[in-house]
Amino acid sequence: MKKVVFLFLALTTVMPVVFANGTADSTGKSTQGKPVSLIFTSVSVTGDSHTIAMKAFADKVNELSKGSVTCKVYSDGTLFSSENEFDAIINDDADIAYISFPTLATQKGLEWCSMFASGYFWSSYNHLTKTLNGEIGKKDVFPKIEEKVGIVPLSCFYLGARVVNTRAKRIDKYEDMKGLLLRMPNSATWLHLGEALGANPTPLSFSELYTALQTGTVDGQDNPLPTDVSAKFYEVTKYVAITNHVIDSILPCINAKKWNSMSDDQRKAVAEAMEYARKVNDDNRIAEEAKDIKTLQTAGITVTTPDLKEFKKNVQAYYTNHPDQTSTWDMNLYNKIQQQAK
């Protein structure tokens, strides 16, 4: 009988304790942690690849975490406008949102982020994703963002190559941009880009853009082709010029406090689910771009192809002639990234 009792005590000493809310390792420490519920907000519209990716992330993180991490998604700006998403995750009103580099550039200590949205900074999608989802992004970019503003970039998603979409004026050359009231997001980086394109940039919320084009409040707007299609801007415009002036991206970012509150296994599940969502988004986005020109032409849009060398020359000359706008750029990082394009 003594031998049986001793054996029982020995087994209970080495066997892991199973927590009610998850599994445990050999030390008895929970590897799942307390259940976590995430709120993912976006202004991307229903049917857009970024909205599809949000839902893909929610399903995958629930699967990978075995229900320990759940996520509610809110698209179409139903929770916050594009101007308020950043504050929402900083203030714990939401947990995850797509944040742009121009938005980050408005924050003290992150002014250098504006260079990522400058005209013709990226040479291609591969240049963008291999850099920001590779070693440079993970070591030289994302940690600096987390340190300054308390959000953690989880990945870099492809937004698309931005083109110029106009109501009544056809764009065949750089000179045609002169005097154009071009809607841009309301940040200095975007407004400077509008100036670099030779237009008169007009700040306006994305949620107001369709009506502004419809009424003539603005003459045009710039966005990637998939956004033009999903937001149905072709209904209130006549022309699209393939300028490809920004190979654009968006960063799905999570509130740092929420991130740090999760267990290692939960963070791993979130990271892996976001990588899965990135592939869903990027693959869909690239496929969309390949067919969007035909979709727009079928809808009656005239598509023009200006000389990109002329556009690039004039846009980059603008930045050279405005050193006040580039003085905050991290030129060591800038040069390091440009070397990756070769």
N, C-alpha and C positions, 0 to 999 in steps of 0.2 A: 504493500500500500504506500509506503514512504517513497518507493521508486516512482510510482505513478504520479504522486503529488509533485515530486521534483521535476519530472519530465514536463508536466503541465506548466509549471512556473518557468522553466527554461524556454519553452516554446513561446509563451506570452511575452517574454523579455525581448526576443529577437524578431517576432512577427510584427509587421507594420500595423499601426492603428488605422482603421478605415474611417475617415471623416464622413459625416452625413452629407456634406456638400461636395465630396469629391474623393479621389484616390489619395494614396499617401506613399511616400518613399520608405526606405528601411529605417529611417530615423523617426518615423511617425509624423513627419511634416507634410501638410497638404500640398499636393502638386497642382491642384486646380484652383484653390482659393475660393473665396466667397463668390456667389453668382454676380455677374456684372451685366448691366443693361446699358447699351450705348444708344445715343441719338445721333443719327447721321443726317445732316441738313444740306440742301443744295438748291440752286436756282435752275439747274438743268431741267429741261422739259421732259415730259413723259415721252418715251420712245427714243430719247437721245442716248447715245452709248454710255455717257457718264451716269445717267439714271439707271440704265441696265446694269452697269458695274456696281452701283450702290446695292442693288438687290442681290447681285451675285455674291458680293462681300457678306451681306447679312446671312444668306443661306450657308455659305461656306464656313464662316466663323462659328456658327451654331453647330455645324457638323464636326469641325475639327476640335472644338472645345467640349464636345459631347453635352452641349446645352449649358455649359458654364458661362459662356458669353453669348448674349443675344443682342440684336441690333434692330432698332426701328428706323426706317428711312422716310424722309420727308423731302420730296422733290418739288419742282415747279415754284419755288419760293414760298411755299405754304407756311413755313415757320419764320424765315428771315430773308430780307432782301440781300442782294449782292454786297451792298454797302455795310450790312450789319452782321454778316456771317462771321467775320473775324472776331468782332467783339463778343459774339455769342459763345465761341469756344474759349475765349480768354476768360469770360465771366461765368463759366460753368453752366450756361444756359443750353448749350449743346455740347456734344463730345467730339464729333468729327465733322469737318467741312472741307470742301475744296478751296484752297487758298492760292492766289496767284502771286507771282514774284512782285508785280507792281504794288500789290497791297502790302506785302512784307516790306517793301522799300519805303513805305510811309512811317515805319517804326524806327525809333532812335537806335542807332547801331547797326541797322540793316539797310542803310541807304544804298549800299553796293549791290543789292539785289536788283536794282533797276536795270543793270546791264543785261540781265537775262531776257528782258523784253525789248531791248533796243533793236532797231531795224537790222535785219540780216546778220544777227549774232550767231545763230545756228545755221549750219550748212545743209542739214538734212534731219529726218527723223532719227536715223541711226546715230548721228552725232549727238543729238539730244539725249536719247534714252540710254545709250552706252555710257555717257558721261554722268548723268544725274542718278541713274540706277546702278552705277558702278562705283568704283573706289573713290573718285573725286566727290561724288554726291554724298556718299556715306561718311567720308572723312573730312572733307573741306567745306561742305555746304550745309548739310542737314544739322550737324551738331552746333554750328554757330547760330542757326535759327532758334534751336531749342534753348540755347543759353540766353539769348536776348529777350525772347517773348513768351517762353513757357508753353510752347506747343511743339509737338514732335512730328516732323514730316515722315510719313510712312512709306512714301513712294513718289514717283513722278509719272503722271498719266499724260498721254498724248492728247492734246486738244485739237491740233490740226494746223495746217498752213493757212495763215490769215490772208483773206482777199478783200478787195474793196467792192462794195455792193451799193449801187446808186439808183435813185428814183428816176432821174430824167437826163443825166449827163453821162455820156459814154466816155470811158477812160481808155485811151489808146497809147498815151505817153505821159511822162511825169508832169509835163506842163499842164495837162488837163486837170490836174488836182488843184490848181490854183483857184482860190475862192470857194472851194467846196466846203459846205458846213457838214463836217464829218463827225458823227457821234463817236465819242470815246468814253470808256469808263472814267469815273471821276478820281483820278490820281495823277500826280505830276508826271510819272513815267509814261502813262498812256497819252496824256496831253502833249508831251514832248514828241512822242512818236507821231502823233497827228501832224504836228508842225514839220517834223522831218519828212513826212510824206508830201509836204507842200500844201496841205489843206488848212482850213480854219477849224481846229478841234472844238467840239461842243460836248461838255460833260453831261451824261444822262444815264439813268438807271436802265439796266437791261429790261426790266419789267415794263418800262415805258416806251421801249424802242419801236415796237410794231406800230403803235398809235402815232408816234412822232414821224415815222416814215410815211404813214398813211395820210397825215395832215400836212406834211411838208415842213414841219418844225425843224427837221434836219434834211440834208440832201442825200446823205448816205451813211453807211456804217461799215465797219470792218469786223469780220469774224471768219472762222474757218468754214469751209463749204458745208460740213455736216450740220453746223449750227444754223446756217442760213436756211437749210432745208427743214430741219426739225422745228425751227421757230416760224417757218412759213413766211419768211421775209420776201420770198418771190411773189407773194400775192400783192405786195405794195411797192415793188421796185421793178425796174426794167433791165438793168445792166449789172454784170459782174465782171470785174477785171482781175485776172489771175496774177496778182503781184507777189504772193508768197513772201510778204515782207517780214513776217515773224513765224518761225516754226514754234508754235505755241504749246505750252504745257500748263498743267495745274497740279498742285500738290495736295493729296488727301492728308490732312493734319489732324492729330488728336490732342486733346487737352493733356498737358504733361502730368497734372495731378492724377487724372483718371488713369493714364498710362502707368504711372508709378504705383498706383494702388492695386494693380493686377499682379497675379503670380507669374512666375517665369513661363509656365505652360500656357497661361492665358495670353501673355504677350506674344508668345511664339505662334499661337493660333491666329491672333489678329494680324501679325506680320505675314504669315503664309496665306491667309485669306485675302489680304490686300494685294499680294503679288498675283494671286489667282484673278482678282478683280481687274488688276492692271492689264493682264493679258486679254481678258474679255473686252475691256474698253479699247485697248490699242488695236487689237485685231479687227474689231467692229469699225473703229474709226477709219482705219486705213482702207477697209473694204468699202465704206461709205464714200470716202473721197474719190475712189475709182469710178463710182457710178453717179456721183452727185451732179457733175457737169451735164450729163445727159438728162438727168431729172429736171434740172433748171431749164435747159433748152426746151424740153418737152412742155414745160410750164410757160414758155414764151419769153424767157430771159435771154438776152443777147450776151454771149460770153466773149470777152476780148482777152488778148494775150499781149500786153505791153512788153517792151524790151526790159527784161529784168536787170541787165547790166546797167542800163541807164538809171533805173530806179535805185539800184544798190549804190551806184556812184553818188547820186544826189543825196540819198538818205545818210550815208556814212559821212559825206562832206558836212552835213548839218551838224552831226555830233562833233566833228573836228572843229567846226567854227563856233561851238558852244561849250567851251571847256568847263564852264560852271556846272553843266549838267553831267559831266563825266568825272568831275574831280573826286567824287565819292566812290567811284568804281575801284574794285580791288584788281589792279592791273596785273599783279603776279598771277592771280587766279584766272583773269581774263586771258592772258597769254597761254597759260597752261591748258585752258579749255580749247583755245583756237588751234593749238598744236594737235589736239585730238581729231580735228577735222581732216587732217592730212592723211 
